[in-house]
Amino acid sequence: MKIMEHIESLSAEGRLMADAAEEAGTGAPVPTCPGWRVRDLLDHTAAVHRWAAAFVTEGHRAYVPETEVPELDGTALVDRFRAGHQHLVTALENAPEDLECWTFLPAPSPLAFWARRQAHETRVHRFDAESALGRTPAPVAPAHAEDGLDELLRGFHARPKSRVRTDVPRTLRIRTTDTGAVWDVRLTTEPPAAVRLDATEDRAEHTARADCEVAATAGQLYLALWNRAPLDALPATGDTDLVRLWQEHSAI
């Protein structure tokens, strides 16, 4: 996806998140984040937005921790979230294409990284905020979901922090039934190694290597692999112990 598509998505998702939080109330529980109230969700996401915006606007070349701000609640907290979200959107819109700053996942450029990362960060938490309303949250569009799956599988879980490990090497295949994307995720005692099988010849080469395959729409897989929906409720074939392994150890 293009950088501007991510920025536009970030803008829309943040507004939807704020609207849902305001409607639910900051004291409402968040079913998709056990133990959290809407105020916790807003505090967390607002902090991430401030943190990300600082890299974009100040060009930090090394990691800088999040800054603390005074505690707020109710309307004041929602207003602070809205302002911080808009500040991030504006910072990304005005950033130069050759922006240089710290990042933590592979990307074509720092600007591409922060636009993509914050779009998905906000999308997942928009879903959380809408879950606090007691009704089914709006679905994730297939193209955005596919991109988010790629970031999760080839980015987040390629890092040493990933706890999805197995003593016996196994391969988990993730297949989207609506967009046609396929990833083979090699699980060992090391961080997972995901390969995206875009070419027909690549798919043929890897066909016999999967020990388990989970196939569903991109939106369903996006929410399940981000632990917002049960992965074991989706269609799976082969060694479903790998599904349980993911559910138990994949939290970011």
C-alpha positions as CSV (number, residue, x, y, z in Angstrom):
1,M,0.0,0.0,0.0
2,K,1.1,3.6,-0.6
3,I,2.2,5.9,2.2
4,M,-0.7,8.2,1.6
5,E,-3.2,5.3,1.8
6,H,-1.8,4.5,5.3
7,I,-2.0,8.1,6.4
8,E,-5.6,8.4,5.2
9,S,-6.4,5.1,7.0
10,L,-4.8,6.4,10.2
11,S,-6.9,9.5,10.0
12,A,-10.1,7.7,9.6
13,E,-9.5,5.0,12.1
14,G,-8.4,7.5,14.8
15,R,-11.6,9.5,14.3
16,L,-13.7,6.3,14.6
17,M,-11.8,5.2,17.7
18,A,-12.5,8.6,19.4
19,D,-16.1,8.5,18.5
20,A,-16.5,5.0,19.9
21,A,-14.7,5.9,23.1
22,E,-16.8,8.9,23.6
23,E,-20.0,6.9,23.0
24,A,-19.0,4.0,25.3
25,G,-17.6,6.2,28.1
26,T,-14.1,6.0,29.5
27,G,-15.1,3.7,32.3
28,A,-16.5,1.0,30.0
29,P,-14.7,-2.3,29.9
30,V,-12.9,-3.4,26.7
31,P,-13.8,-7.0,25.9
32,T,-10.9,-7.5,23.5
33,C,-8.4,-6.2,26.1
34,P,-9.2,-8.1,29.3
35,G,-8.7,-5.9,32.4
36,W,-8.7,-2.6,30.4
37,R,-11.3,0.2,30.5
38,V,-11.7,2.6,27.6
39,R,-9.6,5.1,29.5
40,D,-6.6,2.6,29.5
41,L,-7.1,2.1,25.7
42,L,-7.1,5.9,25.1
43,D,-4.1,6.5,27.3
44,H,-2.1,3.7,25.6
45,T,-2.9,4.7,22.0
46,A,-2.5,8.5,22.7
47,A,1.0,7.7,24.2
48,V,1.9,5.7,21.1
49,H,0.7,8.5,18.8
50,R,2.8,11.1,20.7
51,W,5.8,8.8,20.7
52,A,5.6,8.2,17.0
53,A,5.0,11.8,16.1
54,A,8.1,12.8,17.9
55,F,10.3,10.6,15.7
56,V,8.7,12.1,12.6
57,T,8.9,15.7,13.7
58,E,12.1,15.7,15.6
59,G,14.1,13.1,13.5
60,H,15.4,11.1,16.4
61,R,18.0,8.7,15.1
62,A,17.9,6.4,18.2
63,Y,15.2,5.0,20.4
64,V,13.5,7.5,22.7
65,P,11.1,6.3,25.4
66,E,7.5,7.6,25.6
67,T,7.0,10.7,27.7
68,E,4.6,10.8,30.6
69,V,1.7,13.3,30.7
70,P,-0.8,14.3,33.4
71,E,-3.7,11.8,34.0
72,L,-7.0,12.8,32.5
73,D,-10.4,11.1,32.2
74,G,-13.8,11.6,30.6
75,T,-14.2,14.3,28.0
76,A,-10.8,15.8,28.7
77,L,-9.1,12.4,27.9
78,V,-11.1,12.0,24.7
79,D,-10.2,15.5,23.6
80,R,-6.5,14.9,24.3
81,F,-6.6,11.7,22.2
82,R,-8.2,13.5,19.3
83,A,-5.6,16.3,19.4
84,G,-2.7,13.9,19.6
85,H,-4.1,11.8,16.8
86,Q,-4.5,14.8,14.6
87,H,-1.0,16.0,15.4
88,L,0.4,12.6,14.2
89,V,-1.6,12.7,11.0
90,T,-0.4,16.2,10.3
91,A,3.2,15.3,11.0
92,L,3.1,12.4,8.6
93,E,1.3,14.5,5.9
94,N,4.0,17.2,6.2
95,A,7.0,14.9,6.5
96,P,9.5,14.9,3.7
97,E,9.8,11.7,1.6
98,D,13.5,11.4,2.6
99,L,12.7,11.6,6.3
100,E,15.5,10.0,8.4
101,C,14.7,8.7,11.9
102,W,14.7,5.6,14.0
103,T,12.4,2.7,13.2
104,F,12.1,-0.9,14.5
105,L,10.8,-2.9,11.5
106,P,12.0,-3.3,7.9
107,A,10.4,-0.8,5.6
108,P,11.1,1.0,2.3
109,S,11.7,4.3,4.2
110,P,11.2,5.7,7.7
111,L,8.1,7.6,6.5
112,A,6.6,4.4,5.1
113,F,7.3,2.6,8.3
114,W,5.7,5.1,10.6
115,A,2.6,5.6,8.4
116,R,2.0,1.9,8.1
117,R,2.7,1.1,11.7
118,Q,0.5,3.8,13.1
119,A,-2.3,2.9,10.7
120,H,-2.4,-0.6,12.0
121,E,-1.8,0.4,15.6
122,T,-4.8,2.6,15.4
123,R,-7.0,0.2,13.4
124,V,-6.6,-2.6,16.0
125,H,-7.4,-0.2,18.9
126,R,-10.4,1.2,16.9
127,F,-11.7,-2.3,16.9
128,D,-11.1,-2.5,20.7
129,A,-12.9,0.7,21.3
130,E,-15.9,-0.4,19.2
131,S,-16.0,-3.7,21.1
132,A,-16.7,-1.6,24.2
133,L,-20.0,-0.5,22.7
134,G,-21.4,-4.0,23.0
135,R,-22.0,-4.5,19.3
136,T,-20.0,-6.0,16.5
137,P,-17.2,-3.6,15.5
138,A,-16.8,-2.6,11.8
139,P,-14.8,-5.1,9.8
140,V,-11.3,-4.5,8.5
141,A,-11.1,-3.9,4.7
142,P,-9.3,-6.8,2.9
143,A,-6.4,-4.8,1.4
144,H,-5.6,-3.2,4.8
145,A,-6.0,-6.6,6.6
146,E,-3.6,-8.3,4.1
147,D,-1.0,-5.5,4.6
148,G,-1.4,-5.8,8.4
149,L,-0.9,-9.6,8.2
150,D,2.3,-9.1,6.3
151,E,3.6,-6.6,8.8
152,L,2.8,-8.9,11.7
153,L,4.2,-12.1,10.2
154,R,7.3,-10.8,8.4
155,G,7.9,-7.8,10.8
156,F,6.9,-8.3,14.4
157,H,7.3,-12.0,14.7
158,A,10.7,-12.0,12.9
159,R,12.1,-10.1,15.9
160,P,13.9,-11.9,18.8
161,K,11.0,-10.9,21.1
162,S,8.6,-13.3,19.4
163,R,7.8,-16.2,21.8
164,V,6.3,-18.4,19.1
165,R,8.9,-21.2,19.2
166,T,8.9,-25.0,18.9
167,D,11.6,-27.6,19.6
168,V,10.5,-29.6,16.5
169,P,10.6,-27.5,13.3
170,R,7.1,-27.0,11.9
171,T,5.5,-24.8,9.2
172,L,2.3,-22.9,9.7
173,R,0.6,-21.7,6.5
174,I,-1.6,-18.6,6.6
175,R,-3.9,-18.2,3.5
176,T,-6.4,-15.5,2.8
177,T,-9.4,-16.8,0.9
178,D,-10.5,-13.4,-0.4
179,T,-7.2,-11.7,-1.5
180,G,-5.2,-14.8,-2.4
181,A,-2.2,-14.0,-0.1
182,V,-0.2,-16.9,1.3
183,W,2.5,-17.0,3.9
184,D,4.5,-20.0,5.2
185,V,5.7,-19.4,8.7
186,R,8.6,-21.6,9.7
187,L,8.6,-22.3,13.4
188,T,11.7,-23.5,15.2
189,T,13.6,-22.6,18.4
190,E,14.5,-19.3,16.7
191,P,12.1,-16.4,15.8
192,P,9.5,-17.4,13.2
193,A,10.6,-17.0,9.6
194,A,7.7,-16.0,7.4
195,V,7.9,-16.3,3.6
196,R,5.3,-14.7,1.4
197,L,4.4,-16.9,-1.5
198,D,3.4,-14.5,-4.2
199,A,4.6,-16.3,-7.3
200,T,3.0,-19.5,-8.6
201,E,6.4,-21.3,-8.6
202,D,7.0,-20.3,-5.0
203,R,3.7,-21.7,-4.0
204,A,4.4,-25.0,-5.8
205,E,7.8,-25.2,-4.2
206,H,6.4,-24.8,-0.7
207,T,3.2,-26.8,-1.1
208,A,4.4,-29.9,0.8
209,R,6.1,-28.0,3.6
210,A,3.1,-26.8,5.7
211,D,2.2,-28.9,8.7
212,C,-0.9,-26.8,9.4
213,E,-2.9,-24.4,7.3
214,V,-5.3,-21.8,8.5
215,A,-7.5,-20.3,5.7
216,A,-10.0,-17.5,6.1
217,T,-10.7,-14.0,4.9
218,A,-7.9,-11.4,5.4
219,G,-10.1,-9.5,7.9
220,Q,-10.8,-12.6,9.9
221,L,-7.1,-13.6,10.0
222,Y,-6.0,-10.1,10.8
223,L,-8.1,-10.0,14.0
224,A,-7.4,-13.6,15.0
225,L,-3.6,-13.3,14.6
226,W,-3.7,-10.0,16.5
227,N,-5.5,-11.9,19.2
228,R,-8.8,-10.0,18.8
229,A,-10.7,-13.1,17.8
230,P,-10.1,-16.8,18.5
231,L,-7.8,-18.3,15.9
232,D,-9.0,-21.8,16.7
233,A,-12.5,-20.8,15.4
234,L,-11.1,-20.4,11.9
235,P,-10.9,-23.4,9.4
236,A,-7.6,-25.2,9.8
237,T,-6.1,-28.4,8.4
238,G,-3.2,-30.5,9.6
239,D,-1.5,-30.2,13.0
240,T,-3.8,-27.8,14.8
241,D,-1.4,-27.9,17.8
242,L,0.3,-25.0,15.9
243,V,-2.9,-23.0,16.1
244,R,-2.8,-23.4,19.9
245,L,0.9,-22.6,20.0
246,W,0.2,-19.3,18.2
247,Q,-2.8,-18.4,20.5
248,E,-0.8,-19.1,23.6
249,H,2.5,-17.4,22.7
250,S,1.9,-14.7,20.0
251,A,0.9,-11.7,22.1
252,I,2.9,-8.6,21.1
